[in-house]
Amino acid sequence: MEIFYLYNMEDPIIIAENISKLFHLSHEGNQKYTALRDVLANRIKNIFKSKAETGESEDFWALRDLTFNITKGDRVGIIGRNGAGKSTLLKLLSRISEPSSGKITIKGRVASLLEVGTGFHPELTGRENIYLNGAILGMTRAEIKSKFDEIVDFAEIEKFLDTPVKRYSSGMYVRLAFAVAAHLEPEILIIDEVLAVGDAQFQKKCLGKMDDVSKKDGRTVLFVSHNMDVVANLCNKSIYLKRGEMMMYDDTRLVIDSYLRDNKTIDNKIGIVDVTKPKILNIELDPMELINGNLKVTVEYNWPLDINPNVGLTFSTMYGATIYGTNFKMHHNDSLDVHTKHGIATFFVENIPLHSGSYNISVYLGDGYQDLDIKFDALTFDFISNSGIINPYSHQIIGPLNFPATWELKAVK
């Protein structure tokens, strides 16, 4: 692995050039004693077996030919399905492992939080591990001491500061590890999904800190998460990995949209095999109404029993955040026609208050009985708002909803 430290501030802080990572996977075959005739017979059988069955080794490329530049102050999300190579990439950038080929150029100190306990000695206390990590990052004792109180306060472990960290809970471990990584002023902060171990309040605190160190201090953050809403709000750029290959590296909103579309399992035609349960035959969205800023959804269904059915819709962003839910009985106290087991329910709303973007609609069919209630991820649609003008000052739209509103400003003497 070639690592060069550059000191020209105009250059990118991380340069990855055609980096690949190869693992040799060995499969142990049958180890019992065999006679010569068994060996010969097995050799013939192995012709028709896979490598895993024969005990041979095979090559697995965790990453293939990744090339990208990351500049100072960038907040880069790394997304992809499990096994896409996200953690492997972070380990290469953290210098924990070496690429099989390619070159990585890094300028500045790197602090990594890749899994619970990384970089900590279990027999040392929290206090000792703070100094140990600072020393590993190349900081002097005086520099560490100047940040010590901030670290302890952020981690909220003052009571257990002189306790060996092997006695810490996983949440305490992560709180201290993140506090050390964020406060000891590395130029590059690399965070894997370990923040999920912490509670919601601490996660929010960590995300705020990462935002601060990037925007205010100009430090670079690399962040892996399956929470697309968090990635969208924290990161200005993102890398989308798929089976070890980089599919896209661009503005976060564009990358997340590509990732979700590539991995969606949504179908407009949905049916259930079990004839004893409600069955949705078809779900359609009227595109002409959508162009006019309205939303019209029709749901065709079959109902097996002579009871009062109900049809509902739930709207969510492409990042999974629910923004609205409704159903027929919520707006009409009477039911659908119980004598028509084959029916069509229509939902219509005029001037939908949405900003431009991609949205999901889930359909509910049931009547409050657990064995009859069914929910489907039905369809996705893109909406271009006529009034969703981006603020020329902030250059961003906050949230999915676009309510009509007026402002009034008065000067107070």
Secondary structure, DSSP 8 states (H G I E B T S, - for coil): --EE----TTS-SEEEEEEEEEEEEE-----S---HHHHHHHHHHHTTS-HHHHT-EEEEEEEEEEEEEE-TT-EEEEE-STTSSHHHHHHHHTTSS--SEEEEEE-S-EEEE-STTTT--TTSBHHHHHHHHHHHTT--HHHHHHHHHHHHHHHT-GGGTTSBGGGS-HHHHHHHHHHHHHHS--SEEEE-GGGGGS-HHHHHHHHHHHHHHHHTT--EEEEE-S-HHHHHHH-SEEEEEETTEEEEEEEHHHHHHHHHHHH----SS---S-TTS-EEEEEEE-HHHHHTT-EEEEEEEE--SSS--EEEEEEEETTS-EEEEEEHHHH-SS-S-TT-SEEEEEEEESS--B-SEEEEEEEEEESS-TTT-EEEEEEEEEE--SS----TTT----SSB------------
